[in-house]
């Protein structure tokens, strides 16, 4: 049964939908579900924290973790830019009658 505009449950449903959008709006804008975005963000954050710790150790002991921080930044940047590029579409058909 659909909610009636004047019913007591209508404001709750509206707030529920608004709350849902808070959690799903940004992930949808980057082509992910909430769970996919959560997994990717936790992976990125964990990698950044570990690289940050390696950089702190490197500051104290410069002979350790010489390339760890810069390598992590490069790899994370590659992963991020690869996710943002649109997929390459394949032509449906090509030939002399359909030059592409």
N, C-alpha and C positions, 0 to 999 in steps of 0.2 A: 504494500500500500504506500503510495507516494506521500511525502510530507506535505501538509497543507501550510501555506504561508503564515497563517495566523496561529498555528499550533505551538504548544510549549516546546516541542522537540525541534522545531525549525531553527532557532538560534543555535542550539547545540550542534546540529548537523552542519550549519554554515561554519561554525568555529572549527569543527572537526575537519572539514574540507580545507579550510585556511591553514590549519596546523599541518595537514598532510602536504600541502604545497610548500611549506617551509622546508620540509625534509626532502622533497622530490624535485623541486624547481631547478636548483643548480645542477644536480646530477643529470636531469633530463636535458638541460641546455648543452651538456658536453656528450650526450649520446649514451648515458649510462643509467642503470637502475640505481636505487639507493644502495643496495648491497654491493654491486660492482664498484661504485664510487667509494664506498667504505673500505673495501679490500685494497683498491688502488691507493687511496690516501694513506691508509695505515702502512702499506708497503713503502711508499715514498717517505713518509715521516720517519719510519724506523731506519731506513737507509741514511737519511739525513742526520739523524741523531748519532748513529754509529760512526759516520764519517766525521761528525763534529767532535766526538770523543777522540777519534784518531788524530784530528788536527790539534786538539789540546795536548795530547801526549807528544805529538811531533814538536810542538812549541817548546816543551821541556827537554825532550830528547830528540834533537833534529835528525839523528841517524835512523829513527824509526818512522814508519808510515810516510815515507818521502813523497809518494805519488797518490796516496789513498784519497785525500780530499779532492784533488783535482780530477782524479779518475771517477769518483762518485758523482761529481757535478756534471761531468761530460756524459756519463751513462744515464743519469736522471734526465738531463736535457734531451738526449736522443729518444728516450722512452716517451717523454712528454710531447715532443714535436711529432713523433710517429703516430701517436694517438689522435692528434688534432688534424692530421691531413685527411682529406676526403678519400674514400676508397676509389681506386681506379676502375672505371667502368669499361667493360669489354664491349666492342661493337656487336650488335646482334647478327649482322651479316655484312659481308663486303665482297666486292667483286667489281668487274668492269661496269656493271649497271649501277652499282652503289659505291662510288668512290668516297672514301672517308679521309 
